[in-house]
Amino acid sequence: MEIGAWPDWVSALANVGVAGAAIVAVRQGIEGLTAWRREAVGRRRIELAEEVLADFYEVRDVLRWVRSPAAYGHESEGRPGRDQESEHTRHHRDTFYVPLKRLTDHAEFFAKMDARRYRVAANFGKDAAEPYDEIREIRAKISISAQALMRLDPANDDNRTAIRQEKLEEDVWEGNGADDVLASRIDEIVRKVEARFLPEFSYGAART
């Protein structure tokens, strides 16, 4: 054997050592990447859960304001056609135009909330996005009932008309306590959202 030459088995061992070190490095890199991805996913879920909770806390307050019977004169000033109506008809329609105006005033918020529904469904599943659909149904109910009330003839004192108006007003105006079915439903939706998304904070922290 030439002086300074290494036996074949020594070279083989060296190659094995280099390969082993490379495998360890790759494995460590994969584990590090997996941990980073797990942490990033957990952080995104927590951030989205915060946004969802904020959506429903805010929409509860917004709908409470929309349905508040307290109104200001300027809220109905822009209603089309009011200048061509009798005073009695104008007052009647102005009254039920107010909740429609308030819904319109919050259109940007509702649009953002509706758009977030798709992110919620993609990250947490379709069931988690159902409260968004329920709130949209409630908004539609308020709007449809308010428009129906505007179309009623205020001069008609027919008993059936009065009963229908009373029923529609239950959707439009905020009631007292448990008598307010719509407010109770909104509160129940918020509780459902809390039950689904508040655990994400502890779950997300555990994942990271």
Backbone as ProteinMPNN parsed JSONL, in Angstrom:
{"seq_chain_A": "MEIGAWPDWVSALANVGVAGAAIVAVRQGIEGLTAWRREAVGRRRIELAEEVLADFYEVRDVLRWVRSPAAYGHESEGRPGRDQESEHTRHHRDTFYVPLKRLTDHAEFFAKMDARRYRVAANFGKDAAEPYDEIREIRAKISISAQALMRLDPANDDNRTAIRQEKLEEDVWEGNGADDVLASRIDEIVRKVEARFLPEFSYGAART", "coords_chain_A": {"N_chain_A": [[0.854, -1.192, 0.0], [0.518, 2.183, -0.878], [2.283, 4.841, 0.664], [0.473, 7.049, 2.602], [-1.897, 6.547, 1.333], [-5.34, 5.714, 1.683], [-7.175, 2.95, 2.966], [-9.761, 1.206, 1.128], [-12.043, 0.693, 2.669], [-11.965, 2.62, 4.61], [-12.429, 4.963, 3.17], [-14.984, 4.366, 2.335], [-16.337, 4.348, 4.747], [-16.083, 7.031, 5.382], [-17.6, 8.211, 3.365], [-20.087, 7.189, 4.019], [-20.432, 8.435, 6.447], [-20.586, 11.126, 5.646], [-22.92, 11.029, 4.105], [-24.73, 10.25, 6.078], [-24.678, 12.469, 7.761], [-25.766, 14.325, 6.043], [-28.34, 13.308, 5.741], [-29.312, 13.597, 8.348], [-29.222, 16.362, 8.551], [-31.092, 17.073, 6.59], [-33.359, 15.885, 7.695], [-33.596, 17.331, 10.069], [-34.05, 19.822, 8.956], [-36.533, 19.402, 7.706], [-38.124, 18.824, 9.948], [-37.899, 21.263, 11.262], [-39.13, 22.938, 9.386], [-41.684, 21.847, 9.372], [-42.493, 22.369, 11.997], [-42.457, 25.155, 11.903], [-44.437, 25.652, 9.975], [-46.628, 24.558, 11.304], [-46.79, 26.289, 13.457], [-47.297, 28.688, 12.088], [-49.774, 28.13, 10.884], [-51.347, 27.746, 13.161], [-51.202, 30.318, 14.228], [-52.488, 31.808, 12.231], [-55.049, 30.718, 12.378], [-55.834, 31.527, 14.938], [-55.827, 34.305, 14.612], [-57.841, 34.572, 12.674], [-59.977, 33.539, 14.098], [-60.249, 35.528, 16.036], [-61.12, 37.636, 14.399], [-63.569, 36.622, 13.55], [-65.036, 36.455, 15.964], [-65.064, 39.188, 16.587], [-66.586, 40.109, 14.425], [-69.171, 39.099, 15.044], [-69.737, 40.132, 17.557], [-69.812, 42.813, 16.899], [-71.839, 42.881, 14.919], [-74.055, 42.221, 16.38], [-74.413, 44.535, 17.932], [-74.77, 46.391, 15.871], [-77.163, 45.513, 14.63], [-78.857, 45.828, 16.731], [-78.922, 48.593, 16.887], [-79.989, 49.152, 14.348], [-82.562, 48.191, 14.701], [-83.547, 49.794, 16.665], [-86.136, 51.724, 18.076], [-85.859, 54.416, 18.419], [-85.56, 57.305, 16.551], [-84.186, 59.68, 14.191], [-84.933, 62.789, 12.622], [-83.437, 63.411, 10.303], [-82.786, 60.961, 9.234], [-84.663, 60.026, 7.489], [-84.853, 61.86, 5.523], [-83.794, 61.633, 2.946], [-85.424, 59.895, 1.582], [-86.822, 58.624, -1.364], [-89.482, 60.188, -3.142], [-90.972, 61.196, -1.012], [-91.793, 63.836, -0.886], [-94.021, 63.998, -2.474], [-96.095, 62.865, -1.114], [-98.928, 62.52, 1.111], [-99.169, 64.052, 4.35], [-99.742, 62.197, 6.37], [-99.235, 59.718, 5.152], [-96.552, 60.112, 4.492], [-95.339, 60.319, 7.041], [-95.852, 57.743, 8.022], [-94.416, 56.093, 6.196], [-91.852, 57.132, 6.416], [-91.212, 56.355, 8.992], [-90.759, 53.562, 8.847], [-88.823, 53.465, 7.009], [-86.479, 54.108, 8.213], [-85.031, 51.852, 9.539], [-84.201, 50.572, 7.184], [-82.547, 52.485, 6.041], [-80.525, 52.52, 7.959], [-79.478, 49.949, 7.713], [-78.404, 50.193, 5.152], [-76.492, 52.159, 5.645], [-74.586, 50.674, 6.972], [-73.589, 49.023, 5.063], [-71.004, 48.526, 4.066], [-69.675, 47.296, 6.198], [-71.247, 44.951, 6.439], [-70.697, 43.794, 3.976], [-67.952, 43.153, 4.196], [-68.107, 41.352, 6.267], [-69.672, 39.314, 5.116], [-67.89, 38.503, 3.123], [-65.842, 37.419, 4.633], [-66.885, 35.052, 5.407], [-66.234, 33.033, 3.568], [-63.521, 32.55, 4.001], [-63.665, 31.567, 6.565], [-65.126, 29.2, 6.163], [-63.274, 27.834, 4.579], [-61.128, 27.456, 6.31], [-62.141, 26.415, 8.714], [-64.252, 24.778, 8.14], [-67.489, 24.108, 6.616], [-69.629, 24.089, 8.417], [-68.841, 25.812, 10.426], [-69.195, 28.244, 9.271], [-71.875, 28.678, 9.174], [-73.23, 30.443, 11.049], [-72.827, 32.945, 9.838], [-74.533, 32.799, 7.649], [-76.956, 32.692, 8.988], [-77.099, 35.219, 10.182], [-77.251, 36.763, 7.898], [-79.747, 35.987, 6.965], [-81.351, 37.073, 8.963], [-80.895, 39.808, 8.606], [-82.07, 40.079, 6.083], [-84.677, 39.479, 6.752], [-85.402, 41.62, 8.43], [-85.189, 43.726, 6.581], [-87.067, 42.982, 4.551], [-89.435, 42.94, 6.018], [-89.599, 45.61, 6.859], [-89.891, 46.901, 4.395], [-92.322, 45.82, 3.617], [-93.998, 46.923, 5.541], [-93.825, 49.611, 4.85], [-95.307, 49.56, 2.534], [-97.876, 49.138, 3.379], [-101.166, 50.47, 3.737], [-101.632, 53.275, 5.563], [-104.076, 54.368, 6.159], [-105.861, 52.354, 6.245], [-107.879, 50.673, 8.366], [-108.453, 48.062, 8.776], [-108.855, 45.021, 10.535], [-107.293, 42.758, 10.001], [-105.158, 43.881, 8.666], [-104.02, 45.39, 10.702], [-103.183, 43.363, 12.437], [-101.313, 42.086, 10.845], [-99.476, 44.168, 10.533], [-98.579, 44.474, 13.154], [-97.272, 42.042, 13.541], [-95.209, 42.219, 11.631], [-93.82, 44.397, 12.641], [-92.619, 43.301, 14.86], [-90.403, 42.09, 13.833], [-88.998, 44.256, 12.867], [-88.656, 46.228, 14.891], [-86.909, 46.619, 17.987], [-87.666, 44.675, 20.822], [-88.841, 44.005, 24.181], [-86.774, 42.36, 26.351], [-87.227, 38.866, 26.744], [-89.371, 38.817, 25.066], [-88.592, 39.717, 22.652], [-88.083, 38.087, 19.989], [-86.354, 37.994, 17.794], [-84.022, 39.319, 18.696], [-83.275, 37.555, 20.712], [-82.648, 35.358, 19.167], [-80.415, 36.342, 17.789], [-78.633, 36.686, 19.93], [-78.318, 34.012, 20.636], [-77.011, 33.039, 18.388], [-74.569, 34.392, 18.622], [-73.626, 33.239, 20.99], [-73.249, 30.646, 20.075], [-71.205, 31.035, 18.237], [-69.169, 31.873, 19.974], [-68.814, 29.512, 21.453], [-67.766, 27.898, 19.494], [-65.42, 29.21, 18.542], [-63.877, 30.421, 20.603], [-62.403, 28.326, 21.934], [-60.35, 28.004, 20.087], [-58.233, 29.658, 20.742], [-56.843, 28.551, 22.931], [-56.324, 26.061, 21.786], [-54.871, 26.753, 19.523], [-52.629, 27.914, 20.741], [-51.557, 25.697, 22.004], [-50.75, 24.186, 19.833], [-48.649, 25.629, 18.882]], "CA_chain_A": [[0.0, 0.0, 0.0], [1.311, 3.382, -0.957], [2.267, 5.673, 1.864], [-0.507, 8.148, 2.529], [-3.15, 6.1, 0.733], [-6.306, 5.191, 2.651], [-7.856, 1.722, 2.52], [-11.091, 1.431, 0.562], [-13.103, 0.665, 3.684], [-11.929, 3.905, 5.308], [-13.117, 5.892, 2.29], [-16.406, 4.018, 2.355], [-16.887, 4.843, 6.015], [-16.155, 8.491, 5.292], [-18.754, 8.535, 2.529], [-21.285, 6.887, 4.813], [-20.56, 9.497, 7.449], [-21.081, 12.336, 4.974], [-24.318, 10.787, 3.744], [-25.522, 10.26, 7.307], [-24.798, 13.854, 8.215], [-26.701, 14.994, 5.134], [-29.684, 12.832, 6.079], [-29.676, 14.241, 9.613], [-29.478, 17.781, 8.265], [-32.368, 17.147, 5.875], [-34.425, 15.57, 8.649], [-33.744, 18.494, 10.954], [-34.673, 20.888, 8.169], [-37.952, 19.07, 7.533], [-38.779, 19.0, 11.238], [-37.986, 22.698, 11.516], [-40.138, 23.49, 8.481], [-42.989, 21.381, 9.852], [-42.819, 23.14, 13.207], [-42.743, 26.527, 11.489], [-45.738, 25.65, 9.322], [-47.623, 24.32, 12.337], [-46.911, 27.539, 14.211], [-47.925, 29.685, 11.223], [-51.184, 27.757, 10.743], [-51.991, 28.042, 14.44], [-51.306, 31.771, 14.367], [-53.53, 32.27, 11.31], [-56.359, 30.3, 12.906], [-56.157, 32.396, 16.068], [-56.155, 35.632, 14.067], [-59.141, 34.493, 12.026], [-60.968, 33.368, 15.17], [-60.46, 36.87, 16.604], [-61.917, 38.404, 13.449], [-64.922, 36.075, 13.571], [-65.677, 36.918, 17.195], [-65.299, 40.627, 16.447], [-67.714, 40.245, 13.495], [-70.463, 38.818, 15.647], [-69.977, 41.111, 18.616], [-70.182, 44.072, 16.254], [-73.114, 42.791, 14.214], [-75.118, 42.259, 17.39], [-74.647, 45.944, 18.257], [-75.288, 47.067, 14.682], [-78.567, 45.156, 14.44], [-79.594, 46.457, 17.834], [-79.13, 49.976, 16.47], [-80.903, 49.129, 13.204], [-83.923, 47.911, 15.183], [-83.92, 50.723, 17.727], [-87.267, 52.579, 17.681], [-85.466, 55.831, 18.485], [-85.197, 57.748, 15.202], [-83.896, 61.101, 14.001], [-85.588, 63.291, 11.423], [-82.589, 63.41, 9.106], [-82.605, 59.604, 8.721], [-85.636, 59.756, 6.429], [-84.92, 63.002, 4.61], [-83.423, 61.269, 1.574], [-86.287, 58.858, 1.016], [-87.41, 59.06, -2.639], [-90.929, 60.323, -3.28], [-91.669, 61.649, 0.2], [-92.362, 65.172, -1.099], [-95.283, 63.87, -3.204], [-97.028, 62.098, -0.301], [-99.669, 63.239, 2.145], [-98.421, 64.085, 5.608], [-99.98, 60.943, 7.096], [-98.495, 58.657, 4.457], [-95.131, 60.407, 4.626], [-94.912, 59.955, 8.402], [-95.892, 56.275, 8.115], [-93.328, 55.487, 5.433], [-90.588, 57.585, 7.015], [-90.968, 55.556, 10.197], [-90.23, 52.232, 8.523], [-87.655, 53.648, 6.151], [-85.301, 54.288, 9.08], [-84.187, 50.648, 9.617], [-83.602, 50.312, 5.872], [-81.443, 53.43, 5.912], [-79.44, 52.087, 8.838], [-78.839, 48.792, 7.07], [-77.601, 50.73, 4.046], [-75.344, 52.871, 6.22], [-73.597, 49.673, 7.404], [-73.399, 48.089, 3.946], [-69.593, 48.153, 3.937], [-69.392, 46.313, 7.247], [-71.905, 43.692, 6.09], [-69.979, 43.215, 2.832], [-66.725, 42.548, 4.716], [-68.503, 40.188, 7.055], [-70.076, 38.265, 4.178], [-66.7, 38.011, 2.43], [-65.057, 36.612, 5.565], [-67.532, 33.75, 5.516], [-65.543, 32.054, 2.729], [-62.278, 32.183, 4.702], [-64.049, 30.737, 7.707], [-65.477, 27.876, 5.643], [-62.059, 27.186, 4.079], [-60.214, 27.132, 7.409], [-62.764, 25.712, 9.832], [-65.323, 23.915, 7.673], [-68.736, 24.778, 6.26], [-70.489, 24.239, 9.587], [-68.393, 26.979, 11.188], [-69.642, 29.453, 8.559], [-73.335, 28.772, 9.204], [-73.725, 31.659, 11.709], [-72.844, 34.05, 8.886], [-75.765, 32.656, 6.872], [-78.079, 33.019, 9.863], [-77.157, 36.68, 10.309], [-77.715, 37.292, 6.613], [-81.194, 35.747, 6.938], [-81.973, 38.041, 9.867], [-80.864, 41.101, 7.905], [-83.082, 40.028, 5.028], [-85.988, 39.492, 7.414], [-85.642, 42.999, 8.844], [-85.383, 44.531, 5.373], [-88.323, 42.614, 3.891], [-90.544, 43.362, 6.877], [-89.673, 47.075, 6.811], [-90.446, 47.279, 3.091], [-93.739, 45.454, 3.635], [-94.674, 47.919, 6.369], [-93.927, 50.849, 4.069], [-96.332, 49.4, 1.496], [-99.206, 49.099, 3.979], [-101.92, 51.724, 3.683], [-101.844, 53.719, 6.933], [-105.476, 54.751, 6.351], [-106.66, 51.13, 6.324], [-108.006, 50.24, 9.766], [-108.907, 46.676, 8.776], [-108.261, 44.267, 11.639], [-106.231, 41.88, 9.484], [-104.013, 44.74, 8.37], [-103.422, 45.735, 11.993], [-102.494, 42.167, 12.948], [-100.123, 41.894, 9.998], [-98.513, 45.216, 10.867], [-97.997, 44.152, 14.466], [-96.341, 40.933, 13.341], [-94.044, 42.724, 10.904], [-93.069, 45.29, 13.517], [-91.818, 42.475, 15.767], [-89.126, 41.856, 13.154], [-88.307, 45.514, 12.59], [-88.304, 46.997, 16.093], [-86.393, 45.921, 19.161], [-88.672, 44.491, 21.86], [-88.402, 43.973, 25.574], [-86.327, 41.095, 26.922], [-87.521, 37.592, 26.083], [-90.421, 39.016, 24.069], [-87.948, 40.034, 21.385], [-87.643, 36.797, 19.447], [-85.219, 38.183, 16.887], [-82.842, 39.626, 19.513], [-82.892, 36.308, 21.378], [-81.995, 34.518, 18.154], [-79.083, 36.91, 17.551], [-77.818, 36.338, 21.096], [-78.02, 32.581, 20.551], [-75.995, 32.893, 17.337], [-73.299, 34.854, 19.201], [-73.17, 32.202, 21.933], [-72.771, 29.516, 19.271], [-69.904, 31.444, 17.689], [-68.212, 31.834, 21.084], [-68.537, 28.108, 21.775], [-66.955, 27.298, 18.419], [-64.157, 29.867, 18.227], [-63.04, 30.731, 21.773], [-61.413, 27.259, 22.164], [-59.23, 28.098, 19.14], [-57.126, 30.373, 21.337], [-56.051, 27.579, 23.688], [-55.893, 25.021, 20.847], [-53.812, 27.325, 18.69], [-51.439, 28.087, 21.566], [-51.001, 24.359, 22.247], [-50.112, 23.735, 18.593], [-47.398, 26.347, 18.668]], "C_chain_A": [[0.881, 1.229, 0.0], [1.171, 4.18, 0.319], [1.291, 6.823, 1.637], [-1.82, 7.742, 1.897], [-4.056, 5.504, 1.801], [-6.92, 3.915, 2.102], [-9.252, 2.06, 2.005], [-12.154, 1.503, 1.633], [-13.127, 1.97, 4.481], [-12.664, 4.962, 4.47], [-14.617, 5.643, 2.297], [-17.057, 4.533, 3.627], [-17.044, 6.357, 5.988], [-17.362, 8.923, 4.479], [-20.067, 8.298, 3.263], [-21.525, 7.981, 5.841], [-21.109, 10.78, 6.843], [-22.562, 12.193, 4.62], [-25.219, 10.844, 4.967], [-25.739, 11.666, 7.82], [-25.792, 14.613, 7.347], [-28.134, 14.606, 5.449], [-30.187, 13.495, 7.351], [-30.032, 15.707, 9.382], [-30.821, 17.961, 7.563], [-33.531, 16.906, 6.831], [-34.681, 16.743, 9.592], [-34.416, 19.656, 10.225], [-36.157, 20.655, 7.99], [-38.71, 19.283, 8.831], [-38.941, 20.477, 11.577], [-39.056, 23.355, 10.661], [-41.537, 23.098, 8.931], [-43.439, 22.165, 11.074], [-43.19, 24.572, 12.847], [-44.117, 26.617, 10.845], [-46.851, 25.456, 10.337], [-47.87, 25.59, 13.151], [-47.631, 28.602, 13.385], [-49.415, 29.409, 11.061], [-51.942, 28.082, 12.023], [-52.192, 29.534, 14.631], [-52.41, 32.323, 13.463], [-54.917, 31.908, 11.813], [-56.79, 31.189, 14.073], [-56.573, 33.774, 15.572], [-57.535, 35.638, 13.414], [-60.247, 34.322, 13.061], [-61.272, 34.702, 15.84], [-61.361, 37.705, 15.701], [-63.374, 37.932, 13.45], [-65.671, 36.564, 14.812], [-66.0, 38.406, 17.117], [-66.477, 40.889, 15.502], [-69.047, 40.134, 14.221], [-70.764, 39.706, 16.849], [-70.449, 42.43, 18.001], [-71.543, 43.989, 15.597], [-74.274, 42.764, 15.194], [-75.456, 43.704, 17.753], [-75.254, 46.698, 17.072], [-76.773, 46.78, 14.502], [-79.437, 45.697, 15.567], [-79.897, 47.91, 17.489], [-80.121, 50.052, 15.31], [-82.349, 49.001, 13.68], [-84.369, 48.843, 16.309], [-85.081, 51.61, 17.274], [-86.96, 54.072, 17.776], [-84.954, 56.258, 17.113], [-84.966, 59.248, 15.184], [-84.473, 61.542, 12.66], [-84.755, 63.191, 10.167], [-82.453, 62.025, 8.481], [-83.579, 59.292, 7.578], [-85.694, 60.857, 5.382], [-84.625, 62.628, 3.151], [-84.328, 60.247, 0.934], [-86.954, 59.355, -0.263], [-88.938, 59.142, -2.557], [-91.66, 60.904, -2.09], [-92.321, 63.015, 0.014], [-93.714, 65.121, -1.819], [-96.36, 63.146, -2.388], [-97.794, 63.007, 0.666], [-98.875, 63.168, 3.446], [-98.545, 62.769, 6.367], [-99.176, 59.796, 6.485], [-96.993, 58.863, 4.609], [-94.61, 60.002, 6.008], [-94.842, 58.437, 8.561], [-94.678, 55.66, 7.417], [-91.957, 55.908, 5.964], [-90.209, 56.709, 8.208], [-90.288, 54.243, 9.869], [-89.093, 52.278, 7.504], [-86.368, 53.684, 6.977], [-84.455, 53.019, 9.198], [-83.527, 50.286, 8.294], [-82.402, 51.219, 5.647], [-80.259, 52.991, 6.762], [-78.73, 50.853, 8.301], [-77.929, 49.247, 5.934], [-76.352, 51.435, 4.551], [-74.227, 51.91, 6.639], [-73.299, 48.648, 6.305], [-71.954, 47.622, 3.825], [-69.204, 47.101, 4.983], [-69.998, 44.953, 6.894], [-71.187, 43.007, 4.927], [-68.694, 42.522, 3.287], [-67.029, 41.284, 5.513], [-68.896, 39.024, 6.153], [-68.871, 37.658, 3.466], [-65.876, 37.104, 3.332], [-65.634, 35.205, 5.718], [-66.768, 32.682, 4.742], [-64.226, 31.615, 3.365], [-62.581, 31.276, 5.875], [-64.371, 29.318, 7.245], [-64.23, 27.117, 5.189], [-61.157, 26.718, 5.21], [-60.831, 26.266, 8.502], [-63.892, 24.764, 9.416], [-66.623, 24.68, 7.445], [-69.635, 25.012, 7.466], [-70.128, 25.496, 10.378], [-68.873, 28.278, 10.56], [-71.151, 29.637, 8.618], [-73.856, 30.006, 9.94], [-73.756, 32.882, 10.798], [-74.125, 34.004, 8.047], [-76.981, 33.05, 7.709], [-78.23, 34.529, 10.039], [-77.659, 37.311, 9.02], [-79.222, 37.105, 6.481], [-81.93, 36.76, 7.818], [-81.995, 39.426, 9.231], [-81.935, 41.159, 6.832], [-84.482, 40.119, 5.629], [-86.358, 40.911, 7.842], [-85.976, 43.858, 7.631], [-86.724, 44.25, 4.718], [-89.52, 43.09, 4.709], [-90.711, 44.873, 6.854], [-90.275, 47.541, 5.487], [-91.935, 46.952, 3.018], [-94.548, 46.464, 4.444], [-94.83, 49.242, 5.62], [-95.047, 50.769, 3.029], [-97.76, 49.354, 2.066], [-99.867, 50.473, 3.906], [-102.212, 52.171, 5.112], [-103.288, 54.114, 7.218], [-106.387, 53.538, 6.503], [-106.699, 50.648, 7.768], [-108.569, 48.828, 9.869], [-108.16, 45.887, 9.841], [-107.126, 43.374, 11.166], [-104.981, 42.677, 9.16], [-103.277, 45.098, 9.657], [-102.633, 44.563, 12.563], [-101.213, 41.928, 12.159], [-99.056, 42.923, 10.337], [-97.825, 44.92, 12.194], [-96.959, 43.048, 14.346], [-95.071, 41.397, 12.648], [-93.178, 43.608, 11.793], [-92.236, 44.517, 14.539], [-90.45, 42.168, 15.151], [-88.304, 43.14, 13.064], [-87.815, 46.196, 13.855], [-87.843, 46.109, 17.23], [-87.477, 45.858, 20.224], [-88.069, 44.48, 23.243], [-88.049, 42.551, 25.994], [-86.661, 39.886, 26.079], [-88.609, 37.723, 25.032], [-89.844, 39.316, 22.69], [-87.315, 38.759, 20.819], [-86.392, 36.952, 18.595], [-83.932, 38.482, 17.663], [-82.351, 38.378, 20.235], [-82.175, 35.377, 20.41], [-80.585, 35.016, 17.871], [-78.147, 36.561, 18.699], [-77.412, 34.87, 21.06], [-76.955, 32.316, 19.488], [-74.626, 33.296, 17.874], [-72.755, 33.822, 20.177], [-72.618, 30.987, 21.18], [-71.395, 29.815, 18.686], [-68.834, 31.402, 18.786], [-67.827, 30.402, 21.419], [-67.635, 27.461, 20.736], [-65.565, 27.9, 18.333], [-63.299, 30.253, 19.435], [-62.037, 29.614, 22.078], [-60.219, 27.31, 21.212], [-58.016, 28.786, 19.759], [-56.235, 29.422, 22.14], [-55.519, 26.482, 22.785], [-54.734, 25.515, 19.999], [-52.518, 27.503, 19.466], [-50.772, 26.742, 21.815], [-50.261, 23.85, 21.022], [-48.783, 24.403, 18.364], [-46.399, 25.987, 19.734]], "O_chain_A": [[1.849, 1.326, 0.754], [0.122, 4.204, 0.962], [1.306, 7.474, 0.593], [-2.775, 8.518, 1.919], [-3.574, 4.855, 2.73], [-7.16, 3.81, 0.899], [-9.845, 3.066, 2.394], [-13.086, 2.3, 1.519], [-14.178, 2.382, 4.972], [-13.432, 5.76, 5.008], [-15.417, 6.578, 2.27], [-18.162, 5.076, 3.608], [-18.02, 6.899, 6.507], [-18.063, 9.868, 4.838], [-21.017, 9.074, 3.156], [-22.659, 8.4, 6.076], [-21.971, 11.441, 7.422], [-23.351, 13.118, 4.811], [-26.317, 11.4, 4.923], [-26.833, 12.021, 8.258], [-26.562, 15.437, 7.841], [-29.034, 15.445, 5.432], [-31.345, 13.906, 7.43], [-31.002, 16.224, 9.936], [-31.589, 18.868, 7.885], [-34.544, 17.605, 6.797], [-35.826, 17.098, 9.873], [-35.237, 20.375, 10.794], [-36.957, 21.584, 8.105], [-39.803, 19.849, 8.833], [-39.97, 20.897, 12.106], [-39.8, 24.215, 11.133], [-42.464, 23.906, 8.882], [-44.595, 22.573, 11.182], [-44.123, 25.139, 13.415], [-44.88, 27.541, 11.127], [-47.894, 26.104, 10.253], [-49.007, 25.919, 13.487], [-48.473, 29.333, 13.907], [-50.228, 30.332, 11.096], [-53.044, 28.628, 11.978], [-53.228, 29.968, 15.134], [-53.175, 33.196, 13.872], [-55.853, 32.698, 11.69], [-57.959, 31.559, 14.184], [-57.553, 34.344, 16.051], [-58.305, 36.585, 13.578], [-61.329, 34.893, 12.919], [-62.424, 34.979, 16.176], [-62.257, 38.399, 16.18], [-64.297, 38.742, 13.361], [-66.806, 37.03, 14.716], [-67.077, 38.836, 17.53], [-67.277, 41.791, 15.749], [-69.938, 40.963, 14.04], [-71.927, 39.999, 17.126], [-71.362, 43.078, 18.513], [-72.332, 44.928, 15.701], [-75.364, 43.236, 14.873], [-76.627, 44.064, 17.869], [-76.138, 47.537, 17.246], [-77.557, 47.695, 14.251], [-80.616, 45.987, 15.368], [-80.991, 48.404, 17.762], [-80.993, 50.92, 15.293], [-83.249, 49.632, 13.126], [-85.465, 48.683, 16.845], [-85.017, 52.192, 16.191], [-87.72, 54.897, 17.269], [-84.029, 55.651, 16.574], [-85.471, 59.988, 16.03], [-84.499, 60.779, 11.694], [-85.28, 62.92, 9.087], [-82.049, 61.911, 7.323], [-83.331, 58.382, 6.788], [-86.5, 60.79, 4.455], [-85.157, 63.248, 2.231], [-84.032, 59.77, -0.162], [-87.591, 60.408, -0.25], [-89.592, 58.274, -1.978], [-92.875, 61.091, -2.158], [-93.304, 63.323, 0.688], [-94.471, 66.091, -1.781], [-97.429, 62.844, -2.918], [-97.355, 64.111, 0.988], [-98.008, 62.309, 3.606], [-97.57, 62.282, 6.939], [-98.532, 59.017, 7.187], [-96.248, 57.907, 4.827], [-93.54, 59.402, 6.112], [-93.902, 57.907, 9.154], [-93.994, 54.808, 7.984], [-91.014, 55.117, 5.956], [-89.042, 56.37, 8.403], [-89.337, 53.851, 10.545], [-88.485, 51.257, 7.184], [-85.297, 53.328, 6.486], [-83.247, 53.092, 8.976], [-82.418, 49.752, 8.279], [-81.371, 50.787, 5.132], [-79.113, 53.082, 6.324], [-77.512, 50.731, 8.425], [-76.818, 48.742, 5.777], [-75.281, 51.321, 3.955], [-73.056, 52.29, 6.658], [-72.819, 47.549, 6.582], [-71.702, 46.457, 3.518], [-68.494, 46.141, 4.68], [-69.339, 43.923, 7.035], [-71.082, 41.781, 4.895], [-68.38, 41.428, 2.818], [-66.308, 40.29, 5.44], [-68.503, 37.883, 6.396], [-68.826, 36.451, 3.23], [-65.279, 36.134, 2.864], [-64.927, 34.28, 6.118], [-66.662, 31.545, 5.202], [-63.855, 30.444, 3.28], [-61.842, 30.329, 6.148], [-63.937, 28.346, 7.864], [-64.132, 25.905, 5.385], [-60.492, 25.69, 5.085], [-60.136, 25.478, 9.143], [-64.426, 24.031, 10.249], [-66.833, 25.756, 8.005], [-70.33, 26.026, 7.532], [-71.003, 26.161, 10.933], [-68.952, 29.303, 11.238], [-71.66, 30.658, 8.155], [-74.851, 30.583, 9.499], [-74.606, 33.757, 10.96], [-74.728, 35.04, 7.767], [-77.919, 33.666, 7.203], [-79.343, 35.054, 10.044], [-78.41, 38.286, 9.052], [-79.905, 37.974, 5.94], [-83.003, 37.243, 7.455], [-82.999, 40.134, 9.31], [-82.627, 42.167, 6.688], [-85.365, 40.768, 5.067], [-87.49, 41.351, 7.641], [-86.937, 44.627, 7.655], [-87.445, 45.182, 4.364], [-90.501, 43.585, 4.154], [-91.837, 45.372, 6.831], [-91.08, 48.472, 5.464], [-92.716, 47.703, 2.435], [-95.665, 46.816, 4.063], [-95.855, 49.912, 5.746], [-95.658, 51.781, 2.685], [-98.733, 49.512, 1.327], [-99.2, 51.503, 4.003], [-102.975, 51.505, 5.812], [-103.692, 54.191, 8.378], [-107.559, 53.682, 6.853], [-105.673, 50.26, 8.328], [-109.096, 48.437, 10.911], [-106.956, 46.073, 10.022], [-106.109, 43.244, 11.848], [-103.865, 42.196, 9.36], [-102.046, 45.107, 9.69], [-101.545, 44.746, 13.108], [-100.167, 41.611, 12.726], [-97.872, 42.594, 10.42], [-96.615, 45.102, 12.324], [-95.899, 43.107, 14.968], [-93.972, 41.006, 13.041], [-91.95, 43.572, 11.709], [-91.238, 45.041, 15.034], [-89.462, 42.006, 15.866], [-87.078, 43.116, 13.172], [-86.688, 46.69, 13.897], [-88.329, 44.992, 17.407], [-88.135, 46.86, 20.505], [-86.928, 44.896, 23.447], [-88.895, 41.657, 25.994], [-86.421, 39.862, 24.872], [-88.761, 36.838, 24.191], [-90.534, 39.182, 21.68], [-86.175, 38.412, 21.131], [-85.478, 36.132, 18.671], [-82.871, 37.958, 17.325], [-81.145, 38.164, 20.356], [-81.22, 34.694, 20.779], [-79.66, 34.216, 17.728], [-76.998, 36.184, 18.472], [-76.284, 34.526, 21.415], [-76.092, 31.458, 19.674], [-73.632, 32.619, 17.612], [-71.553, 33.558, 20.194], [-71.636, 30.378, 21.605], [-70.526, 28.943, 18.648], [-67.718, 30.944, 18.545], [-66.653, 30.107, 21.642], [-66.836, 26.582, 21.057], [-64.606, 27.174, 18.073], [-62.086, 30.398, 19.288], [-60.905, 29.919, 22.452], [-59.179, 26.719, 21.502], [-56.885, 28.526, 19.347], [-55.01, 29.483, 22.037], [-54.397, 26.012, 22.975], [-53.752, 24.806, 19.782], [-51.433, 27.276, 18.931], [-49.544, 26.657, 21.834], [-49.253, 23.156, 21.152], [-47.89, 23.835, 17.735], [-45.277, 26.493, 19.725]]}, "name": "protein", "num_of_chains": 1, "seq": "MEIGAWPDWVSALANVGVAGAAIVAVRQGIEGLTAWRREAVGRRRIELAEEVLADFYEVRDVLRWVRSPAAYGHESEGRPGRDQESEHTRHHRDTFYVPLKRLTDHAEFFAKMDARRYRVAANFGKDAAEPYDEIREIRAKISISAQALMRLDPANDDNRTAIRQEKLEEDVWEGNGADDVLASRIDEIVRKVEARFLPEFSYGAART"}
